[in-house]
Amino acid sequence: MTAGLTIGQAAAYVGVTIKTVRHYHRIGLVAEPERDGSGYRRYGSAELLRLVQARMLAGAGVPLAEVGDLLDAGPEEFAATLDDVRRRLTEQIEDLTARRDTLHRLAHGDRALLPDRACAVLDRLAELGFGPEYVAAQREALVLSRAL
């Protein structure tokens, strides 16, 4: 029995397609392992680790063109690059959160015109028993004063 996994087994283990593994070989990201007597590539733990690392880095947003150099980098450069990727992801998360909040504001009328605190005051006025006409007048005054 030959040691190592076939390309299909390796791809399944790593969570990518065979086509992706072949692409990684083609662009030099992962060295193609030796073939056994029957012509099958056999992937050992070193190749599997490299495939997993490449998949995880690509999944985290690192461009494939940078993944190979990153995997070949020393520990300090690797850590610094991961910190940079983490920073970029955090910025993207903050941007997406702001976009989601904008959609929320648009879906809730006054929130598109007034800050949350002003909306909370208007909500509280209604809870305190002020009539709808009074609350509407206060809303109008807040919107106009904010616009001016």
MDAnalysis code that builds the backbone (N, CA, C; Angstrom):
import MDAnalysis as mda
import numpy as np

u = mda.Universe.empty(444, n_residues=148, atom_resindex=np.repeat(np.arange(148), 3), trajectory=True)
u.add_TopologyAttr("name", ["N", "CA", "C"] * 148)
u.add_TopologyAttr("resid", np.arange(1, 149))
u.add_TopologyAttr("resname", ["MET", "THR", "ALA", "GLY", "LEU", "THR", "ILE", "GLY", "GLN", "ALA", "ALA", "ALA", "TYR", "VAL", "GLY", "VAL", "THR", "ILE", "LYS", "THR", "VAL", "ARG", "HIS", "TYR", "HIS", "ARG", "ILE", "GLY", "LEU", "VAL", "ALA", "GLU", "PRO", "GLU", "ARG", "ASP", "GLY", "SER", "GLY", "TYR", "ARG", "ARG", "TYR", "GLY", "SER", "ALA", "GLU", "LEU", "LEU", "ARG", "LEU", "VAL", "GLN", "ALA", "ARG", "MET", "LEU", "ALA", "GLY", "ALA", "GLY", "VAL", "PRO", "LEU", "ALA", "GLU", "VAL", "GLY", "ASP", "LEU", "LEU", "ASP", "ALA", "GLY", "PRO", "GLU", "GLU", "PHE", "ALA", "ALA", "THR", "LEU", "ASP", "ASP", "VAL", "ARG", "ARG", "ARG", "LEU", "THR", "GLU", "GLN", "ILE", "GLU", "ASP", "LEU", "THR", "ALA", "ARG", "ARG", "ASP", "THR", "LEU", "HIS", "ARG", "LEU", "ALA", "HIS", "GLY", "ASP", "ARG", "ALA", "LEU", "LEU", "PRO", "ASP", "ARG", "ALA", "CYS", "ALA", "VAL", "LEU", "ASP", "ARG", "LEU", "ALA", "GLU", "LEU", "GLY", "PHE", "GLY", "PRO", "GLU", "TYR", "VAL", "ALA", "ALA", "GLN", "ARG", "GLU", "ALA", "LEU", "VAL", "LEU", "SER", "ARG", "ALA", "LEU"])
u.atoms.positions = np.array([
    [0.845, -1.185, 0.000],
    [0.000, 0.000, 0.000],
    [0.881, 1.235, 0.000],
    [0.540, 2.211, -0.806],
    [1.304, 3.435, -0.908],
    [0.813, 4.416, 0.143],
    [1.777, 5.075, 0.833],
    [1.417, 6.041, 1.871],
    [0.988, 7.352, 1.240],
    [0.064, 8.005, 1.875],
    [-0.383, 9.311, 1.417],
    [-1.769, 9.243, 0.812],
    [-2.342, 10.411, 0.646],
    [-3.693, 10.528, 0.109],
    [-3.648, 10.851, -1.383],
    [-4.653, 10.400, -2.085],
    [-4.783, 10.785, -3.491],
    [-5.223, 12.252, -3.534],
    [-5.203, 12.836, -4.718],
    [-5.602, 14.237, -4.852],
    [-7.058, 14.435, -4.420],
    [-7.921, 13.489, -4.744],
    [-9.324, 13.587, -4.337],
    [-9.485, 13.531, -2.836],
    [-8.753, 12.618, -2.196],
    [-8.811, 12.510, -0.742],
    [-8.238, 13.758, -0.071],
    [-7.145, 14.257, -0.625],
    [-6.519, 15.464, -0.070],
    [-7.455, 16.652, -0.208],
    [-8.062, 16.805, -1.377],
    [-8.983, 17.915, -1.601],
    [-10.149, 17.840, -0.625],
    [-10.703, 16.659, -0.449],
    [-11.826, 16.481, 0.475],
    [-11.405, 16.804, 1.907],
    [-10.239, 16.352, 2.305],
    [-9.734, 16.612, 3.653],
    [-9.561, 18.109, 3.901],
    [-9.024, 18.803, 2.919],
    [-8.740, 20.230, 3.046],
    [-10.005, 21.069, 2.893],
    [-11.002, 20.543, 2.186],
    [-12.238, 21.275, 1.989],
    [-12.251, 22.124, 0.734],
    [-11.528, 21.663, -0.283],
    [-11.506, 22.344, -1.575],
    [-11.803, 21.311, -2.652],
    [-11.890, 21.775, -3.874],
    [-12.114, 20.852, -4.992],
    [-10.769, 20.376, -5.550],
    [-10.823, 19.321, -6.307],
    [-9.624, 18.834, -6.998],
    [-9.109, 19.920, -7.936],
    [-10.040, 20.623, -8.577],
    [-9.672, 21.703, -9.488],
    [-8.871, 22.775, -8.739],
    [-9.264, 23.079, -7.512],
    [-8.535, 24.069, -6.712],
    [-7.126, 23.583, -6.393],
    [-6.995, 22.325, -6.024],
    [-5.659, 21.773, -5.737],
    [-4.785, 21.868, -6.977],
    [-5.337, 21.517, -8.119],
    [-4.561, 21.602, -9.361],
    [-4.189, 23.058, -9.676],
    [-5.105, 23.968, -9.390],
    [-4.813, 25.386, -9.600],
    [-3.663, 25.818, -8.687],
    [-3.688, 25.392, -7.434],
    [-2.600, 25.710, -6.502],
    [-1.268, 25.183, -7.034],
    [-1.279, 24.004, -7.648],
    [-0.055, 23.463, -8.253],
    [0.394, 24.341, -9.424],
    [-0.564, 24.684, -10.277],
    [-0.266, 25.449, -11.485],
    [0.365, 26.804, -11.163],
    [-0.105, 27.473, -10.124],
    [0.424, 28.800, -9.790],
    [1.607, 28.725, -8.830],
    [2.021, 27.502, -8.496],
    [3.203, 27.324, -7.655],
    [2.969, 27.539, -6.169],
    [1.732, 27.532, -5.772],
    [1.398, 27.748, -4.374],
    [1.742, 26.524, -3.538],
    [1.482, 25.371, -4.103],
    [1.777, 24.097, -3.434],
    [2.506, 23.222, -4.449],
    [3.637, 22.689, -4.029],
    [4.410, 21.819, -4.927],
    [3.625, 20.535, -5.197],
    [3.698, 20.091, -6.422],
    [3.018, 18.855, -6.775],
    [3.826, 17.685, -6.223],
    [3.198, 16.813, -5.442],
    [3.954, 15.684, -4.872],
    [4.314, 14.648, -5.937],
    [5.239, 13.812, -5.574],
    [5.654, 12.718, -6.474],
    [4.469, 11.791, -6.716],
    [4.506, 11.162, -7.857],
    [3.454, 10.204, -8.185],
    [3.924, 8.801, -7.803],
    [2.958, 7.981, -7.430],
    [3.300, 6.608, -7.079],
    [3.401, 5.761, -8.353],
    [3.607, 4.477, -8.214],
    [3.781, 3.576, -9.354],
    [2.585, 3.546, -10.290],
    [1.400, 3.840, -9.771],
    [0.207, 3.816, -10.609],
    [-0.092, 5.195, -11.213],
    [0.780, 6.183, -10.948],
    [0.616, 7.506, -11.529],
    [-0.181, 8.482, -10.685],
    [-0.593, 8.054, -9.496],
    [-1.358, 8.949, -8.617],
    [-0.435, 9.820, -7.780],
    [-0.827, 11.079, -7.614],
    [-0.107, 11.945, -6.669],
    [-0.444, 11.438, -5.270],
    [0.546, 11.452, -4.409],
    [0.307, 11.025, -3.025],
    [0.692, 12.162, -2.090],
    [-0.291, 12.655, -1.344],
    [-0.110, 13.802, -0.461],
    [0.144, 13.334, 0.957],
    [1.279, 13.786, 1.495],
    [1.614, 13.498, 2.878],
    [1.211, 14.671, 3.766],
    [1.589, 14.599, 5.028],
    [1.174, 15.624, 5.988],
    [1.733, 17.002, 5.636],
    [2.943, 17.078, 5.090],
    [3.526, 18.382, 4.743],
    [2.717, 19.055, 3.637],
    [2.323, 18.280, 2.624],
    [1.520, 18.845, 1.539],
    [0.119, 19.228, 2.035],
    [-0.434, 18.396, 2.902],
    [-1.756, 18.696, 3.446],
    [-1.727, 19.982, 4.277],
    [-0.683, 20.143, 5.072],
    [-0.559, 21.358, 5.877],
    [-0.492, 22.580, 4.974],
    [0.303, 22.504, 3.931],
    [0.440, 23.640, 3.002],
    [-0.905, 23.937, 2.317],
    [-1.629, 22.900, 1.928],
    [-2.945, 23.087, 1.317],
    [-3.924, 23.734, 2.296],
    [-3.926, 23.258, 3.534],
    [-4.820, 23.826, 4.554],
    [-4.473, 25.291, 4.811],
    [-3.189, 25.573, 4.947],
    [-2.771, 26.957, 5.184],
    [-3.173, 27.857, 4.021],
    [-2.974, 27.390, 2.807],
    [-3.326, 28.183, 1.627],
    [-4.833, 28.438, 1.587],
    [-5.614, 27.400, 1.838],
    [-7.073, 27.557, 1.840],
    [-7.517, 28.534, 2.918],
    [-6.947, 28.426, 4.111],
    [-7.349, 29.300, 5.214],
    [-6.965, 30.754, 4.946],
    [-5.777, 30.961, 4.416],
    [-5.349, 32.326, 4.100],
    [-6.218, 32.930, 2.998],
    [-6.485, 32.137, 1.958],
    [-7.336, 32.623, 0.869],
    [-8.736, 32.914, 1.404],
    [-9.234, 32.049, 2.266],
    [-10.554, 32.256, 2.856],
    [-10.620, 33.486, 3.746],
    [-9.476, 33.887, 4.303],
    [-9.416, 35.076, 5.155],
    [-9.233, 36.347, 4.341],
    [-9.148, 36.197, 3.024],
    [-9.058, 37.378, 2.186],
    [-7.676, 37.709, 1.667],
    [-6.698, 36.856, 1.927],
    [-5.359, 37.105, 1.396],
    [-5.369, 36.706, -0.084],
    [-4.979, 37.605, -0.980],
    [-4.955, 37.258, -2.403],
    [-4.017, 36.079, -2.661],
    [-4.417, 35.184, -3.555],
    [-3.594, 34.009, -3.847],
    [-2.192, 34.396, -4.283],
    [-2.055, 35.529, -4.945],
    [-0.739, 35.976, -5.399],
    [0.197, 36.238, -4.224],
    [-0.343, 36.485, -3.037],
    [0.461, 36.764, -1.852],
    [0.622, 35.546, -0.944],
    [-0.229, 34.544, -1.116],
    [-0.247, 33.403, -0.201],
    [1.072, 32.637, -0.219],
    [1.610, 32.370, -1.409],
    [2.854, 31.599, -1.502],
    [3.996, 32.261, -0.772],
    [4.196, 33.552, -0.993],
    [5.265, 34.278, -0.306],
    [5.044, 34.277, 1.194],
    [3.796, 34.404, 1.577],
    [3.467, 34.419, 3.007],
    [3.788, 33.078, 3.654],
    [3.445, 31.989, 2.984],
    [3.734, 30.665, 3.532],
    [5.236, 30.385, 3.606],
    [5.991, 31.035, 2.708],
    [7.440, 30.845, 2.707],
    [8.161, 31.835, 3.624],
    [7.430, 32.784, 4.181],
    [8.029, 33.826, 5.019],
    [8.446, 33.270, 6.377],
    [9.317, 34.010, 7.020],
    [9.714, 33.656, 8.372],
    [8.594, 33.966, 9.350],
    [8.731, 33.512, 10.590],
    [7.672, 33.680, 11.590],
    [7.278, 35.141, 11.845],
    [8.250, 36.051, 11.859],
    [7.934, 37.454, 12.139],
    [7.135, 38.079, 11.006],
    [7.572, 37.846, 9.774],
    [6.853, 38.397, 8.619],
    [5.468, 37.784, 8.512],
    [5.372, 36.485, 8.785],
    [4.084, 35.790, 8.755],
    [3.136, 36.420, 9.775],
    [3.613, 36.620, 10.995],
    [2.783, 37.218, 12.051],
    [2.378, 38.642, 11.697],
    [3.309, 39.428, 11.146],
    [3.000, 40.804, 10.770],
    [1.954, 40.846, 9.662],
    [2.066, 39.938, 8.709],
    [1.100, 39.899, 7.615],
    [-0.271, 39.482, 8.127],
    [-0.304, 38.513, 9.038],
    [-1.583, 38.105, 9.619],
    [-2.226, 39.266, 10.376],
    [-1.417, 40.056, 11.078],
    [-1.949, 41.233, 11.765],
    [-2.550, 42.215, 10.768],
    [-1.884, 42.390, 9.626],
    [-2.396, 43.283, 8.594],
    [-3.712, 42.757, 8.032],
    [-3.786, 41.457, 7.788],
    [-5.022, 40.855, 7.288],
    [-6.128, 41.036, 8.325],
    [-5.814, 40.812, 9.586],
    [-6.783, 40.978, 10.669],
    [-7.291, 42.423, 10.710],
    [-6.388, 43.392, 10.539],
    [-6.770, 44.801, 10.545],
    [-7.715, 45.103, 9.375],
    [-7.378, 44.585, 8.184],
    [-8.226, 44.822, 7.012],
    [-9.611, 44.199, 7.190],
    [-9.645, 43.000, 7.773],
    [-10.938, 42.353, 8.014],
    [-11.766, 43.157, 9.011],
    [-11.116, 43.673, 10.044],
    [-11.822, 44.496, 11.023],
    [-12.406, 45.734, 10.365],
    [-11.649, 46.369, 9.483],
    [-12.151, 47.537, 8.746],
    [-13.347, 47.156, 7.879],
    [-13.271, 46.006, 7.231],
    [-14.388, 45.563, 6.389],
    [-15.623, 45.286, 7.242],
    [-15.422, 44.685, 8.415],
    [-16.539, 44.403, 9.320],
    [-17.184, 45.713, 9.770],
    [-16.366, 46.691, 10.122],
    [-16.895, 47.986, 10.548],
    [-17.667, 48.654, 9.416],
    [-17.146, 48.563, 8.195],
    [-17.834, 49.139, 7.049],
    [-19.175, 48.450, 6.812],
    [-19.189, 47.124, 6.864],
    [-20.430, 46.382, 6.657],
    [-21.436, 46.669, 7.770],
    [-20.958, 46.801, 8.996],
    [-21.841, 47.131, 10.117],
    [-22.469, 48.501, 9.909],
    [-21.676, 49.468, 9.448],
    [-22.204, 50.808, 9.184],
    [-23.247, 50.760, 8.072],
    [-23.013, 49.953, 7.057],
    [-23.986, 49.826, 5.969],
    [-25.284, 49.205, 6.465],
    [-25.149, 48.180, 7.299],
    [-26.341, 47.535, 7.868],
    [-27.114, 48.529, 8.725],
    [-26.410, 49.334, 9.518],
    [-27.060, 50.340, 10.354],
    [-27.778, 51.380, 9.502],
    [-27.190, 51.736, 8.370],
    [-27.833, 52.685, 7.455],
    [-29.151, 52.110, 6.945],
    [-29.133, 50.840, 6.575],
    [-30.370, 50.200, 6.113],
    [-31.413, 50.178, 7.221],
    [-30.984, 49.923, 8.439],
    [-31.898, 49.925, 9.585],
    [-32.520, 51.308, 9.751],
    [-31.685, 52.331, 9.649],
    [-32.184, 53.702, 9.796],
    [-33.206, 54.015, 8.703],
    [-32.922, 53.590, 7.487],
    [-33.847, 53.836, 6.383],
    [-35.169, 53.109, 6.578],
    [-35.114, 51.947, 7.176],
    [-36.321, 51.152, 7.385],
    [-37.191, 51.709, 8.507],
    [-36.644, 52.581, 9.328],
    [-37.373, 53.114, 10.485],
    [-37.466, 54.634, 10.405],
    [-38.063, 55.128, 9.333],
    [-38.375, 56.518, 9.093],
    [-37.521, 57.571, 9.769],
    [-37.898, 57.951, 11.006],
    [-37.210, 59.034, 11.702],
    [-35.711, 58.788, 11.823],
    [-35.316, 57.566, 11.910],
    [-33.896, 57.257, 12.125],
    [-33.038, 57.669, 10.929],
    [-33.673, 57.883, 9.787],
    [-32.926, 58.373, 8.624],
    [-32.694, 59.879, 8.714],
    [-33.496, 60.549, 9.536],
    [-33.417, 62.002, 9.646],
    [-32.768, 62.488, 10.938],
    [-32.872, 61.688, 11.977],
    [-32.452, 62.125, 13.307],
    [-31.493, 61.127, 13.947],
    [-30.632, 61.610, 14.830],
    [-29.764, 60.681, 15.554],
    [-30.580, 59.803, 16.513],
    [-30.002, 58.695, 16.914],
    [-30.695, 57.740, 17.785],
    [-31.219, 58.403, 19.060],
    [-30.434, 59.301, 19.614],
    [-30.837, 59.930, 20.879],
    [-32.107, 60.762, 20.697],
    [-32.219, 61.488, 19.599],
    [-33.426, 62.274, 19.327],
    [-34.631, 61.360, 19.130],
    [-34.420, 60.249, 18.439],
    [-35.511, 59.283, 18.243],
    [-35.962, 58.699, 19.576],
    [-35.000, 58.457, 20.464],
    [-35.326, 57.932, 21.787],
    [-36.168, 58.942, 22.572],
    [-35.836, 60.238, 22.442],
    [-36.620, 61.280, 23.121],
    [-38.050, 61.289, 22.593],
    [-38.198, 61.223, 21.275],
    [-39.543, 61.197, 20.690],
    [-40.324, 59.968, 21.152],
    [-39.671, 58.822, 21.187],
    [-40.331, 57.598, 21.671],
    [-40.762, 57.764, 23.120],
    [-39.898, 58.379, 23.918],
    [-40.187, 58.569, 25.349],
    [-41.356, 59.531, 25.552],
    [-41.435, 60.570, 24.720],
    [-42.568, 61.504, 24.819],
    [-43.891, 60.769, 24.639],
    [-43.921, 59.873, 23.642],
    [-45.142, 59.092, 23.410],
    [-45.435, 58.186, 24.601],
    [-44.384, 57.576, 25.165],
    [-44.568, 56.694, 26.323],
    [-45.074, 57.462, 27.536],
    [-44.690, 58.720, 27.651],
    [-45.096, 59.548, 28.790],
    [-46.517, 60.085, 28.632],
    [-47.148, 59.777, 27.516],
    [-48.543, 60.155, 27.337],
    [-48.776, 61.401, 26.516],
    [-47.725, 61.989, 25.966],
    [-47.943, 63.142, 25.097],
    [-48.659, 62.656, 23.836],
    [-49.569, 63.472, 23.352],
    [-50.387, 63.098, 22.202],
    [-49.590, 63.043, 20.913],
    [-50.124, 62.335, 19.920],
    [-49.447, 62.184, 18.629],
    [-49.163, 63.519, 17.944],
    [-50.086, 64.494, 18.102],
    [-49.860, 65.799, 17.470],
    [-48.657, 66.507, 18.087],
    [-48.536, 66.433, 19.406],
    [-47.415, 67.077, 20.096],
    [-46.097, 66.410, 19.689],
    [-46.087, 65.075, 19.682],
    [-44.873, 64.335, 19.309],
    [-44.490, 64.669, 17.860],
    [-45.499, 64.754, 16.972],
    [-45.223, 65.076, 15.569],
    [-44.638, 66.480, 15.443],
    [-45.139, 67.421, 16.250],
    [-44.610, 68.794, 16.211],
    [-43.161, 68.826, 16.704],
    [-42.874, 68.055, 17.740],
    [-41.505, 67.994, 18.266],
    [-40.567, 67.353, 17.242],
    [-41.080, 66.320, 16.602],
    [-40.290, 65.659, 15.554],
    [-39.965, 66.656, 14.450],
    [-40.966, 67.384, 13.990],
    [-40.779, 68.355, 12.929],
    [-39.739, 69.404, 13.350],
    [-39.853, 69.877, 14.582],
    [-38.903, 70.887, 15.073],
    [-37.479, 70.328, 15.120],
    [-37.328, 69.101, 15.583],
    [-35.994, 68.482, 15.649],
    [-35.403, 68.305, 14.251],
    [-36.215, 67.837, 13.307],
    [-35.722, 67.625, 11.948],
    [-35.300, 68.947, 11.320],
    [-36.155, 69.956, 11.433],
    [-35.845, 71.253, 10.830],
    [-34.631, 71.912, 11.486],
    [-34.556, 71.848, 12.805],
    [-33.394, 72.463, 13.476],
    [-32.108, 71.732, 13.121],
    [-32.192, 70.430, 12.974],
    [-30.989, 69.669, 12.587],
    [-30.580, 69.998, 11.153],
    [-31.572, 70.182, 10.286],
    [-31.263, 70.506, 8.894],
    [-30.650, 71.888, 8.745],
    [-31.065, 72.802, 9.619],
    [-30.530, 74.164, 9.549],
    [-29.195, 74.224, 10.262],
])
